[in-house]
């Protein structure tokens, strides 16, 4: 499966907004706040012009893909699942993405970024309800308890994160002393990680 290996800052420049692909580092050292970050990457990045409706739909889909680090095939698969669920397809889509294990690990403050959280999961350092889960796309549900293996609790990155624990959304709870988090309920529309207009994505795939 293809994987993006270029500069993640270019992705933020393309979307012309912070996607926080480097986590908190985006608050202190962001390319968008420097001169070259004012334009999209590439030799035609400085071009100005009115974006078409299709362009707006496409950019919103690409933004969502980049925030959660998914390929087009993976993202389309999530959309197809969301489309078959009862309720609003767009809200269902973002809820499925929020409940991915790698995203939940990141939101609990166990990793600096989603990319780091994905590596943490894939290396077998995360447990759900006491059992190792090394699949980043694993869907967590209300009542699940998420933590890291004992041997990882002394990891320098985790120790640094625990010095100043991140604020977790209301659908999660985190205990710093045990380094364990719990999914209290599914996230609401207001609690989604990033401002994404899911209706534009639905309209794009419905064409």
MDTraj code that builds the backbone (N, CA, C; nanometers):
import mdtraj as md
import numpy as np

residues = "UNK UNK UNK UNK UNK UNK UNK UNK UNK UNK UNK UNK UNK UNK UNK UNK UNK UNK UNK UNK UNK UNK UNK UNK UNK UNK UNK UNK UNK UNK UNK UNK UNK UNK UNK UNK UNK UNK UNK UNK UNK UNK UNK UNK UNK UNK UNK UNK UNK UNK UNK UNK UNK UNK UNK UNK UNK UNK UNK UNK UNK UNK UNK UNK UNK UNK UNK UNK UNK UNK UNK UNK UNK UNK UNK UNK UNK UNK UNK UNK UNK UNK UNK UNK UNK UNK UNK UNK UNK UNK UNK UNK UNK UNK UNK UNK UNK UNK UNK UNK UNK UNK UNK UNK UNK UNK UNK UNK UNK UNK UNK UNK UNK UNK UNK UNK UNK UNK UNK UNK UNK UNK UNK UNK UNK UNK UNK UNK UNK UNK UNK UNK UNK UNK UNK UNK UNK UNK UNK UNK UNK UNK UNK UNK UNK UNK UNK UNK UNK UNK UNK UNK UNK UNK UNK UNK UNK UNK UNK UNK UNK UNK UNK UNK UNK UNK UNK UNK UNK UNK UNK UNK UNK UNK UNK UNK UNK UNK UNK UNK UNK UNK UNK UNK UNK UNK UNK UNK UNK UNK UNK UNK UNK UNK UNK UNK UNK UNK UNK UNK UNK UNK UNK UNK UNK UNK UNK".split()
xyz = np.array([
    [0.0842, -0.1194, 0.0000],
    [0.0000, 0.0000, 0.0000],
    [0.0874, 0.1241, 0.0000],
    [0.0534, 0.2252, -0.0843],
    [0.1336, 0.3465, -0.0919],
    [0.1252, 0.4246, 0.0390],
    [0.2344, 0.4929, 0.0690],
    [0.2409, 0.5699, 0.1930],
    [0.3137, 0.6997, 0.1643],
    [0.2601, 0.8111, 0.2110],
    [0.3224, 0.9408, 0.1882],
    [0.4464, 0.9528, 0.2746],
    [0.5596, 0.9846, 0.2115],
    [0.6865, 0.9944, 0.2849],
    [0.7485, 1.1331, 0.2733],
    [0.6781, 1.2266, 0.2124],
    [0.7306, 1.3610, 0.1967],
    [0.7089, 1.4460, 0.3206],
    [0.7354, 1.5751, 0.3056],
    [0.7188, 1.6687, 0.4160],
    [0.5708, 1.6891, 0.4471],
    [0.5333, 1.6682, 0.5721],
    [0.3925, 1.6873, 0.6084],
    [0.3557, 1.8350, 0.6073],
    [0.4555, 1.9217, 0.6195],
    [0.4282, 2.0654, 0.6146],
    [0.3729, 2.1048, 0.4774],
    [0.4149, 2.0336, 0.3724],
    [0.3631, 2.0614, 0.2389],
    [0.2137, 2.0336, 0.2316],
    [0.1687, 1.9332, 0.3084],
    [0.0265, 1.9010, 0.3084],
    [-0.0542, 2.0146, 0.3713],
    [-0.0006, 2.0738, 0.4779],
    [-0.0682, 2.1878, 0.5401],
    [-0.0683, 2.3078, 0.4457],
    [0.0429, 2.3275, 0.3741],
    [0.0500, 2.4384, 0.2791],
    [-0.0492, 2.4191, 0.1647],
    [-0.0670, 2.2944, 0.1226],
    [-0.1631, 2.2658, 0.0157],
    [-0.3046, 2.3005, 0.0597],
    [-0.3375, 2.2646, 0.1831],
    [-0.4722, 2.2924, 0.2346],
    [-0.4848, 2.4326, 0.2916],
    [-0.3696, 2.5025, 0.3038],
    [-0.3662, 2.6408, 0.3527],
    [-0.4230, 2.6549, 0.4939],
    [-0.3995, 2.5547, 0.5754],
    [-0.4371, 2.5616, 0.7164],
    [-0.3615, 2.4556, 0.7954],
    [-0.3516, 2.4764, 0.9246],
    [-0.2820, 2.3816, 1.0105],
    [-0.3638, 2.2536, 1.0243],
    [-0.3005, 2.1414, 0.9940],
    [-0.3653, 2.0117, 1.0114],
    [-0.3105, 1.9402, 1.1342],
    [-0.2115, 2.0003, 1.1996],
    [-0.1499, 1.9466, 1.3211],
    [-0.0989, 1.8043, 1.3000],
    [-0.0303, 1.7847, 1.1876],
    [0.0250, 1.6529, 1.1559],
    [0.1496, 1.6224, 1.2384],
    [0.2073, 1.7258, 1.3002],
    [0.3218, 1.7065, 1.3895],
    [0.2826, 1.7274, 1.5355],
    [0.1538, 1.7294, 1.5612],
    [0.1079, 1.7487, 1.6976],
    [0.1361, 1.8889, 1.7477],
    [0.1807, 1.9014, 1.8718],
    [0.2032, 2.0309, 1.9347],
    [0.3149, 2.1106, 1.8684],
    [0.4042, 2.0422, 1.7965],
    [0.5126, 2.1129, 1.7283],
    [0.4584, 2.2125, 1.6269],
    [0.3365, 2.1884, 1.5814],
    [0.2760, 2.2785, 1.4842],
    [0.2435, 2.4141, 1.5463],
    [0.2372, 2.4206, 1.6787],
    [0.2082, 2.5465, 1.7464],
    [0.3314, 2.6336, 1.7618],
    [0.4489, 2.5729, 1.7562],
    [0.5719, 2.6474, 1.7815],
    [0.6618, 2.6634, 1.6593],
    [0.6464, 2.5771, 1.5603],
    [0.7343, 2.5829, 1.4437],
    [0.6551, 2.5463, 1.3189],
    [0.5694, 2.6382, 1.2761],
    [0.4789, 2.6104, 1.1641],
    [0.5235, 2.6829, 1.0372],
    [0.5333, 2.6096, 0.9288],
    [0.5730, 2.6673, 0.8007],
    [0.4732, 2.7718, 0.7533],
    [0.3468, 2.7560, 0.7862],
    [0.2441, 2.8496, 0.7410],
    [0.2675, 2.9899, 0.7953],
    [0.3416, 3.0000, 0.9037],
    [0.3670, 3.1295, 0.9661],
    [0.4934, 3.1953, 0.9114],
    [0.5598, 3.1267, 0.8181],
    [0.6772, 3.1849, 0.7541],
    [0.6425, 3.2278, 0.6121],
    [0.7310, 3.3030, 0.5502],
    [0.7030, 3.3633, 0.4199],
    [0.6660, 3.2604, 0.3142],
    [0.7448, 3.1517, 0.3044],
    [0.7176, 3.0549, 0.1985],
    [0.5890, 2.9762, 0.2221],
    [0.5403, 2.9787, 0.3450],
    [0.4186, 2.9054, 0.3766],
    [0.2919, 2.9747, 0.3308],
    [0.3057, 3.0981, 0.2795],
    [0.1873, 3.1711, 0.2340],
    [0.1292, 3.1124, 0.1058],
    [0.2128, 3.0390, 0.0315],
    [0.1677, 2.9796, -0.0936],
    [0.1687, 2.8276, -0.0853],
    [0.0910, 2.7641, -0.1717],
    [0.0920, 2.6184, -0.1797],
    [0.2279, 2.5735, -0.2355],
    [0.2702, 2.4501, -0.2085],
    [0.3996, 2.4035, -0.2591],
    [0.3991, 2.3872, -0.4104],
    [0.5175, 2.3863, -0.4689],
    [0.5280, 2.3683, -0.6130],
    [0.5435, 2.4999, -0.6867],
    [0.5829, 2.4929, -0.8130],
    [0.6111, 2.6134, -0.8902],
    [0.4869, 2.6952, -0.9221],
    [0.3701, 2.6331, -0.9122],
    [0.2463, 2.7054, -0.9394],
    [0.1702, 2.7390, -0.8104],
    [0.2373, 2.7260, -0.6982],
    [0.1697, 2.7456, -0.5698],
    [0.1200, 2.8865, -0.5454],
    [0.1848, 2.9836, -0.6104],
    [0.1471, 3.1229, -0.5865],
    [0.0281, 3.1679, -0.6706],
    [-0.0201, 3.0809, -0.7564],
    [-0.1332, 3.1187, -0.8421],
    [-0.2583, 3.1474, -0.7593],
    [-0.3262, 3.2519, -0.7979],
    [-0.4504, 3.2886, -0.7312],
    [-0.5670, 3.2662, -0.8271],
    [-0.6813, 3.2488, -0.7744],
    [-0.7982, 3.2304, -0.8601],
    [-0.9133, 3.1718, -0.7803],
    [-1.0326, 3.1855, -0.8335],
    [-1.1503, 3.1337, -0.7653],
    [-1.1561, 2.9821, -0.7795],
    [-1.1753, 2.9141, -0.6686],
    [-1.1820, 2.7684, -0.6710],
    [-1.3206, 2.7222, -0.7154],
    [-1.3231, 2.6209, -0.8002],
    [-1.4500, 2.5666, -0.8480],
    [-1.5195, 2.4899, -0.7354],
    [-1.6475, 2.4603, -0.7558],
    [-1.7213, 2.3820, -0.6558],
    [-1.6578, 2.2444, -0.6385],
    [-1.6172, 2.1847, -0.7507],
    [-1.5515, 2.0535, -0.7420],
    [-1.4227, 2.0642, -0.6616],
    [-1.3485, 2.1729, -0.6842],
    [-1.2239, 2.1925, -0.6107],
    [-1.2477, 2.2018, -0.4604],
    [-1.3544, 2.2713, -0.4199],
    [-1.3871, 2.2843, -0.2780],
    [-1.4220, 2.1480, -0.2176],
    [-1.4982, 2.0683, -0.2917],
    [-1.5345, 1.9350, -0.2442],
    [-1.4097, 1.8476, -0.2312],
    [-1.3243, 1.8532, -0.3328],
    [-1.2035, 1.7715, -0.3329],
    [-1.1092, 1.8104, -0.2198],
    [-1.0904, 1.9398, -0.1999],
    [-0.9991, 1.9861, -0.0954],
    [-1.0472, 1.9418, 0.0437],
    [-1.1769, 1.9414, 0.0648],
    [-1.2298, 1.9003, 0.1957],
    [-1.2037, 1.7516, 0.2194],
    [-1.2193, 1.6721, 0.1142],
    [-1.1921, 1.5283, 0.1258],
    [-1.0444, 1.5033, 0.1503],
    [-0.9599, 1.5731, 0.0764],
    [-0.8155, 1.5576, 0.0929],
    [-0.7710, 1.6011, 0.2319],
    [-0.8322, 1.7066, 0.2829],
    [-0.7986, 1.7539, 0.4172],
    [-0.8302, 1.6469, 0.5216],
    [-0.9490, 1.5866, 0.5108],
    [-0.9879, 1.4818, 0.6050],
    [-0.8938, 1.3622, 0.5963],
    [-0.8576, 1.3249, 0.4750],
    [-0.7645, 1.2129, 0.4548],
    [-0.6320, 1.2403, 0.5225],
    [-0.5809, 1.3621, 0.5057],
    [-0.4505, 1.3958, 0.5593],
    [-0.4510, 1.4070, 0.7109],
    [-0.5585, 1.4602, 0.7666],
    [-0.5672, 1.4704, 0.9124],
    [-0.5552, 1.3334, 0.9775],
    [-0.6224, 1.2336, 0.9197],
    [-0.6224, 1.1000, 0.9798],
    [-0.5200, 1.0062, 0.9160],
    [-0.4444, 1.0550, 0.8180],
    [-0.3358, 0.9765, 0.7596],
    [-0.3804, 0.8537, 0.6829],
    [-0.4807, 0.8691, 0.5972],
    [-0.5359, 0.7554, 0.5242],
    [-0.5112, 0.7664, 0.3744],
    [-0.5038, 0.6517, 0.3091],
    [-0.4949, 0.6485, 0.1634],
    [-0.6355, 0.6691, 0.1069],
    [-0.6437, 0.6949, -0.0216],
    [-0.7743, 0.7129, -0.0859],
    [-0.8605, 0.5875, -0.0722],
    [-0.7986, 0.4712, -0.0895],
    [-0.8725, 0.3452, -0.0798],
    [-0.9278, 0.3251, 0.0611],
    [-0.8468, 0.3531, 0.1607],
    [-0.8932, 0.3384, 0.2995],
    [-1.0068, 0.4355, 0.3288],
    [-0.9905, 0.5587, 0.2837],
    [-1.0911, 0.6609, 0.3120],
    [-1.2232, 0.6261, 0.2448],
    [-1.2165, 0.5798, 0.1210],
    [-1.3390, 0.5435, 0.0488],
    [-1.4095, 0.4270, 0.1172],
    [-1.3307, 0.3364, 0.1736],
    [-1.3896, 0.2228, 0.2443],
    [-1.4686, 0.2709, 0.3667],
    [-1.4120, 0.3694, 0.4371],
    [-1.4834, 0.4250, 0.5522],
    [-1.6125, 0.4924, 0.5074],
    [-1.6071, 0.5627, 0.3951],
    [-1.7271, 0.6296, 0.3452],
    [-1.8356, 0.5282, 0.3119],
    [-1.7983, 0.4187, 0.2480],
    [-1.8967, 0.3163, 0.2106],
    [-1.9635, 0.2566, 0.3346],
    [-1.8843, 0.2362, 0.4401],
    [-1.9407, 0.1838, 0.5651],
    [-2.0350, 0.2859, 0.6263],
    [-1.9924, 0.4124, 0.6300],
    [-2.0736, 0.5194, 0.6886],
    [-2.2045, 0.5372, 0.6128],
    [-2.2005, 0.5173, 0.4807],
    [-2.3181, 0.5362, 0.3974],
    [-2.4261, 0.4326, 0.4266],
    [-2.3854, 0.3167, 0.4782],
    [-2.4802, 0.2091, 0.5083],
    [-2.5330, 0.2161, 0.6515],
    [-2.4757, 0.3048, 0.7316],
    [-2.5187, 0.3193, 0.8706],
    [-2.6391, 0.4122, 0.8787],
    [-2.7244, 0.3938, 0.9783],
    [-2.8366, 0.4869, 0.9960],
    [-2.7862, 0.6241, 1.0391],
    [-2.8568, 0.7295, 0.9990],
    [-2.8155, 0.8634, 1.0373],
    [-2.7470, 0.9359, 0.9231],
    [-2.6837, 1.0497, 0.9557],
    [-2.6158, 1.1326, 0.8572],
    [-2.4832, 1.0678, 0.8163],
    [-2.4669, 1.0466, 0.6858],
    [-2.3468, 0.9798, 0.6361],
    [-2.2194, 1.0550, 0.6749],
    [-2.2211, 1.1872, 0.6625],
    [-2.1021, 1.2667, 0.6945],
    [-2.0625, 1.2551, 0.8400],
    [-2.1600, 1.2636, 0.9302],
    [-2.1320, 1.2511, 1.0733],
    [-2.0830, 1.1105, 1.1060],
    [-2.1446, 1.0107, 1.0430],
    [-2.1013, 0.8718, 1.0644],
    [-1.9564, 0.8525, 1.0209],
    [-1.9202, 0.9144, 0.9082],
    [-1.7846, 0.9021, 0.8559],
    [-1.6824, 0.9563, 0.9552],
    [-1.7057, 1.0771, 1.0037],
    [-1.6105, 1.1374, 1.0960],
    [-1.6070, 1.0641, 1.2295],
    [-1.7211, 1.0087, 1.2701],
    [-1.7247, 0.9335, 1.3951],
    [-1.6416, 0.8063, 1.3840],
    [-1.6505, 0.7382, 1.2697],
    [-1.5693, 0.6188, 1.2472],
    [-1.4207, 0.6517, 1.2522],
    [-1.3843, 0.7647, 1.1946],
    [-1.2440, 0.8056, 1.1931],
    [-1.1960, 0.8415, 1.3328],
    [-1.2805, 0.9091, 1.4097],
    [-1.2443, 0.9465, 1.5466],
    [-1.2235, 0.8235, 1.6345],
    [-1.3004, 0.7178, 1.6090],
    [-1.2946, 0.5989, 1.6940],
    [-1.1878, 0.4989, 1.6510],
    [-1.1053, 0.5352, 1.5541],
    [-0.9895, 0.4524, 1.5221],
    [-0.8974, 0.4482, 1.6443],
    [-0.8328, 0.3347, 1.6666],
    [-0.7467, 0.3202, 1.7837],
    [-0.6309, 0.4191, 1.7811],
    [-0.5680, 0.4392, 1.6644],
    [-0.4542, 0.5307, 1.6611],
    [-0.4964, 0.6739, 1.6944],
    [-0.6139, 0.7163, 1.6468],
    [-0.6624, 0.8495, 1.6800],
    [-0.6944, 0.8608, 1.8286],
    [-0.7531, 0.7562, 1.8850],
    [-0.7875, 0.7576, 2.0273],
    [-0.6627, 0.7646, 2.1138],
    [-0.5596, 0.6903, 2.0760],
    [-0.4318, 0.6953, 2.1491],
    [-0.3754, 0.8370, 2.1465],
    [-0.3838, 0.9012, 2.0299],
    [-0.3357, 1.0388, 2.0169],
    [-0.4182, 1.1338, 2.1033],
    [-0.5504, 1.1213, 2.0999],
    [-0.6366, 1.2111, 2.1763],
    [-0.6223, 1.1915, 2.3271],
    [-0.5786, 1.0731, 2.3679],
    [-0.5537, 1.0485, 2.5108],
    [-0.4229, 1.1107, 2.5566],
    [-0.3425, 1.1577, 2.4618],
    [-0.2156, 1.2200, 2.4980],
    [-0.1014, 1.1229, 2.5148],
    [-0.1142, 1.0030, 2.4565],
    [-0.0093, 0.9027, 2.4680],
    [0.0934, 0.9136, 2.3554],
    [0.0719, 1.0061, 2.2639],
    [0.1641, 1.0254, 2.1517],
    [0.1597, 1.1722, 2.1104],
    [0.2701, 1.2201, 2.0516],
    [0.2788, 1.3591, 2.0084],
    [0.1950, 1.3867, 1.8841],
    [0.1725, 1.2844, 1.8022],
    [0.0981, 1.3018, 1.6775],
    [0.0270, 1.1717, 1.6430],
    [-0.0608, 1.1756, 1.5455],
    [-0.1290, 1.0536, 1.5016],
    [-0.0303, 0.9557, 1.4386],
    [0.0697, 1.0092, 1.3704],
    [0.1706, 0.9219, 1.3102],
    [0.2454, 0.8444, 1.4176],
    [0.2817, 0.9135, 1.5252],
    [0.3495, 0.8464, 1.6362],
    [0.2565, 0.7456, 1.7032],
    [0.1278, 0.7834, 1.7152],
    [0.0305, 0.6933, 1.7765],
    [0.0141, 0.5673, 1.6931],
    [0.0158, 0.5830, 1.5603],
    [0.0040, 0.4674, 1.4710],
    [0.1228, 0.3725, 1.4886],
    [0.2419, 0.4287, 1.5001],
    [0.3620, 0.3469, 1.5213],
    [0.3552, 0.2763, 1.6554],
    [0.3062, 0.3479, 1.7557],
    [0.2931, 0.2911, 1.8898],
    [0.2026, 0.1682, 1.8876],
    [0.0929, 0.1790, 1.8143],
    [-0.0018, 0.0674, 1.8039],
    [0.0601, -0.0476, 1.7248],
    [0.1184, -0.0165, 1.6108],
    [0.1727, -0.1202, 1.5229],
    [0.2887, -0.1962, 1.5871],
    [0.3608, -0.1322, 1.6777],
    [0.4723, -0.1981, 1.7463],
    [0.4260, -0.2815, 1.8660],
    [0.2947, -0.2877, 1.8849],
    [0.2398, -0.3741, 1.9898],
    [0.2508, -0.3199, 2.1302],
    [0.2610, -0.1865, 2.1441],
    [0.2751, -0.1274, 2.2772],
    [0.1427, -0.0840, 2.3400],
    [0.0321, -0.1024, 2.2684],
    [-0.0985, -0.0583, 2.3179],
    [-0.1882, -0.1776, 2.3472],
    [-0.2616, -0.1696, 2.4570],
    [-0.3573, -0.2755, 2.4903],
    [-0.4976, -0.2157, 2.5019],
    [-0.5958, -0.2944, 2.4646],
    [-0.7368, -0.2565, 2.4789],
    [-0.8029, -0.3627, 2.5643],
    [-0.8534, -0.3226, 2.6788],
    [-0.9146, -0.4158, 2.7743],
    [-0.8170, -0.5279, 2.8125],
    [-0.6891, -0.4916, 2.8259],
    [-0.5883, -0.5870, 2.8702],
    [-0.5286, -0.6734, 2.7613],
    [-0.5750, -0.6601, 2.6373],
    [-0.5244, -0.7423, 2.5274],
    [-0.4504, -0.6550, 2.4255],
    [-0.3370, -0.7042, 2.3777],
    [-0.2593, -0.6287, 2.2793],
    [-0.3382, -0.6155, 2.1489],
    [-0.3410, -0.4937, 2.0979],
    [-0.4038, -0.4674, 1.9684],
    [-0.3026, -0.3891, 1.8855],
    [-0.2597, -0.4460, 1.7746],
    [-0.1588, -0.3796, 1.6922],
    [-0.2131, -0.3381, 1.5556],
    [-0.3440, -0.3135, 1.5506],
    [-0.4098, -0.2715, 1.4259],
    [-0.4617, -0.1286, 1.4444],
    [-0.3984, -0.0287, 1.3806],
    [-0.4380, 0.1116, 1.3995],
    [-0.5845, 0.1401, 1.3676],
    [-0.6426, 0.0659, 1.2724],
    [-0.7815, 0.0929, 1.2322],
    [-0.8833, 0.0313, 1.3275],
    [-0.8390, -0.0405, 1.4282],
    [-0.9297, -0.1040, 1.5246],
    [-1.0280, 0.0002, 1.5789],
    [-1.1564, -0.0338, 1.5774],
    [-1.2595, 0.0583, 1.6228],
    [-1.2869, 0.0393, 1.7722],
    [-1.2561, 0.1427, 1.8493],
    [-1.2845, 0.1361, 1.9929],
    [-1.4317, 0.1660, 2.0145],
    [-1.4829, 0.1279, 2.1315],
    [-1.6238, 0.1515, 2.1630],
    [-1.6369, 0.1920, 2.3088],
    [-1.7535, 0.2401, 2.3444],
    [-1.7775, 0.2857, 2.4805],
    [-1.7460, 0.1748, 2.5810],
    [-1.6707, 0.2098, 2.6836],
    [-1.6337, 0.1138, 2.7872],
    [-1.4947, 0.0566, 2.7709],
    [-1.4348, 0.0712, 2.6527],
    [-1.2999, 0.0180, 2.6301],
    [-1.1971, 0.0940, 2.7138],
    [-1.1044, 0.0178, 2.7719],
    [-0.9942, 0.0755, 2.8495],
    [-0.8663, 0.0597, 2.7690],
    [-0.7987, 0.1709, 2.7462],
    [-0.6796, 0.1727, 2.6613],
    [-0.5584, 0.2161, 2.7420],
    [-0.4511, 0.1408, 2.7332],
    [-0.3279, 0.1771, 2.8020],
    [-0.2095, 0.1249, 2.7225],
    [-0.0897, 0.1443, 2.7777],
    [0.0315, 0.0949, 2.7120],
    [0.0916, -0.0162, 2.7974],
    [0.1755, -0.0970, 2.7363],
    [0.2400, -0.2048, 2.8094],
    [0.3335, -0.1490, 2.9159],
    [0.3546, -0.2268, 3.0204],
    [0.4370, -0.1830, 3.1333],
    [0.5759, -0.1386, 3.0884],
    [0.6361, -0.2148, 2.9980],
    [0.7729, -0.1828, 2.9558],
    [0.7804, -0.0484, 2.8835],
    [0.6685, -0.0033, 2.8260],
    [0.6701, 0.1225, 2.7528],
    [0.6486, 0.2433, 2.8441],
    [0.6040, 0.2210, 2.9664],
    [0.5736, 0.3325, 3.0567],
    [0.6982, 0.4107, 3.0976],
    [0.8165, 0.3520, 3.0761],
    [0.9405, 0.4226, 3.1073],
    [1.0015, 0.4872, 2.9821],
    [0.9339, 0.4773, 2.8694],
    [0.9829, 0.5370, 2.7459],
    [0.9971, 0.6883, 2.7632],
    [1.1074, 0.7439, 2.7134],
    [1.1366, 0.8859, 2.7324],
    [1.0272, 0.9761, 2.6771],
    [0.9728, 0.9411, 2.5589],
    [0.8668, 1.0231, 2.4997],
    [0.7411, 1.0233, 2.5859],
    [0.7049, 0.9068, 2.6366],
    [0.5853, 0.8973, 2.7198],
    [0.6044, 0.9711, 2.8518],
    [0.7232, 0.9565, 2.9112],
    [0.7523, 1.0263, 3.0363],
    [0.7390, 1.1776, 3.0167],
    [0.7880, 1.2265, 2.9034],
    [0.7785, 1.3695, 2.8732],
    [0.6330, 1.4120, 2.8567],
    [0.5549, 1.3287, 2.7899],
    [0.4130, 1.3598, 2.7707],
    [0.3377, 1.3625, 2.9025],
    [0.3746, 1.2743, 2.9935],
    [0.3050, 1.2657, 3.1212],
    [0.3409, 1.3791, 3.2172],
    [0.4490, 1.4506, 3.1870],
    [0.4859, 1.5652, 3.2698],
    [0.3822, 1.6758, 3.2572],
    [0.3263, 1.6880, 3.1383],
    [0.2211, 1.7875, 3.1140],
    [0.1126, 1.7208, 3.0295],
    [0.0283, 1.6393, 3.0922],
    [-0.0751, 1.5654, 3.0179],
    [-0.1651, 1.6575, 2.9357],
    [-0.1981, 1.6116, 2.8164],
    [-0.2856, 1.6896, 2.7291],
    [-0.4298, 1.6833, 2.7778],
    [-0.5046, 1.7868, 2.7471],
    [-0.6473, 1.7872, 2.7817],
    [-0.7194, 1.6919, 2.6871],
    [-0.7955, 1.6006, 2.7417],
    [-0.8648, 1.5023, 2.6582],
    [-1.0090, 1.5474, 2.6351],
    [-1.0673, 1.5106, 2.5211],
    [-1.2069, 1.5478, 2.4943],
    [-1.3005, 1.4799, 2.5931],
    [-1.4221, 1.5312, 2.6035],
    [-1.5159, 1.4825, 2.7049],
    [-1.5612, 1.3388, 2.6824],
    [-1.5440, 1.2857, 2.5606],
    [-1.5859, 1.1472, 2.5359],
    [-1.4812, 1.0470, 2.5842],
    [-1.3689, 1.0999, 2.6319],
    [-1.2631, 1.0152, 2.6873],
    [-1.2316, 1.0583, 2.8291],
    [-1.1693, 0.9685, 2.9047],
    [-1.1142, 1.0060, 3.0352],
    [-0.9775, 0.9403, 3.0489],
    [-0.8882, 1.0072, 3.1219],
    [-0.7510, 0.9586, 3.1316],
    [-0.7005, 0.9685, 3.2740],
    [-0.6345, 0.8616, 3.3200],
    [-0.5756, 0.8576, 3.4536],
    [-0.4240, 0.8596, 3.4382],
    [-0.3633, 0.9698, 3.4781],
    [-0.2188, 0.9861, 3.4619],
    [-0.1398, 0.8859, 3.5460],
    [-0.1885, 0.8531, 3.6643],
    [-0.1141, 0.7651, 3.7546],
    [-0.1014, 0.6229, 3.7003],
    [-0.2050, 0.5765, 3.6313],
    [-0.2005, 0.4417, 3.5746],
    [-0.1723, 0.4427, 3.4243],
    [-0.1631, 0.5625, 3.3675],
    [-0.1428, 0.5804, 3.2229],
    [-0.2480, 0.4991, 3.1468],
    [-0.3724, 0.5163, 3.1864],
    [-0.4820, 0.4411, 3.1240],
    [-0.5958, 0.5352, 3.0889],
    [-0.6542, 0.5117, 2.9732],
    [-0.7677, 0.5924, 2.9304],
    [-0.8896, 0.5058, 2.9084],
    [-1.0046, 0.5690, 2.9088],
    [-1.1294, 0.4963, 2.8891],
    [-1.2193, 0.5724, 2.7929],
    [-1.2860, 0.4973, 2.7063],
    [-1.3827, 0.5568, 2.6143],
    [-1.5163, 0.5630, 2.6873],
    [-1.5612, 0.6841, 2.7198],
    [-1.6864, 0.6984, 2.7950],
    [-1.8077, 0.6838, 2.7041],
    [-1.7979, 0.7403, 2.5854],
    [-1.9077, 0.7321, 2.4890],
    [-1.8553, 0.7730, 2.3521],
    [-1.9388, 0.7643, 2.2525],
    [-1.8985, 0.8050, 2.1188],
    [-1.8905, 0.9570, 2.1119],
    [-1.7977, 1.0106, 2.0331],
    [-1.7855, 1.1573, 2.0232],
    [-1.9059, 1.2181, 1.9523],
    [-1.9428, 1.3366, 1.9944],
    [-2.0509, 1.4088, 1.9277],
    [-1.9916, 1.4909, 1.8138],
    [-2.0785, 1.5458, 1.7306],
    [-2.0335, 1.6245, 1.6156],
    [-1.9451, 1.7413, 1.6610],
    [-1.9803, 1.8033, 1.7735],
    [-1.9055, 1.9182, 1.8230],
    [-1.7666, 1.8806, 1.8739],
    [-1.7414, 1.7514, 1.8963],
    [-1.6145, 1.7087, 1.9554],
    [-1.5180, 1.6479, 1.8546],
    [-1.5501, 1.6544, 1.7275],
    [-1.4602, 1.5987, 1.6272],
    [-1.3285, 1.6742, 1.6272],
    [-1.2193, 1.6052, 1.5940],
    [-1.0841, 1.6588, 1.6074],
    [-1.0569, 1.7854, 1.5286],
    [-1.1079, 1.7920, 1.4078],
    [-1.0711, 1.9023, 1.3187],
    [-1.1952, 1.9527, 1.2474],
    [-1.2043, 2.0822, 1.2257],
    [-1.3220, 2.1357, 1.1547],
    [-1.3246, 2.0895, 1.0093],
    [-1.4071, 1.9902, 0.9819],
    [-1.4196, 1.9336, 0.8475],
    [-1.5669, 1.9374, 0.8068],
    [-1.5940, 1.9914, 0.6908],
    [-1.7314, 1.9968, 0.6399],
    [-1.7611, 1.8645, 0.5710],
    [-1.8138, 1.7713, 0.6472],
    [-1.8357, 1.6364, 0.5940],
    [-1.9399, 1.6340, 0.4831],
    [-2.0289, 1.7334, 0.4801],
    [-2.1308, 1.7363, 0.3748],
    [-2.0672, 1.7528, 0.2375],
    [-1.9572, 1.8279, 0.2299],
    [-1.8881, 1.8458, 0.1024],
    [-1.8297, 1.7134, 0.0544],
    [-1.7838, 1.6308, 0.1492],
    [-1.7288, 1.4995, 0.1135],
    [-1.8394, 1.4087, 0.0622],
    [-1.9548, 1.4127, 0.1269],
    [-2.0692, 1.3326, 0.0832],
    [-2.1107, 1.3726, -0.0571],
    [-2.1147, 1.5028, -0.0818],
    [-2.1533, 1.5505, -0.2152],
    [-2.0528, 1.5102, -0.3201],
    [-1.9238, 1.5095, -0.2854],
    [-1.8195, 1.4694, -0.3798],
    [-1.8378, 1.3238, -0.4221],
    [-1.8583, 1.2366, -0.3251],
    [-1.8722, 1.0931, -0.3565],
    [-2.0078, 1.0594, -0.4160],
    [-2.1015, 1.1514, -0.4067],
    [-2.2364, 1.1246, -0.4604],
    [-2.2493, 1.1637, -0.6061],
    [-2.1469, 1.2303, -0.6593],
    [-2.1544, 1.2762, -0.7983],
    [-2.1392, 1.1601, -0.8956],
])
top = md.Topology()
chain = top.add_chain()
for i, resn in enumerate(residues, 1):
    res = top.add_residue(resn, chain, resSeq=i)
    for name in ("N", "CA", "C"):
        top.add_atom(name, md.element.get_by_symbol(name[0]), res)
traj = md.Trajectory(xyz[None], top)
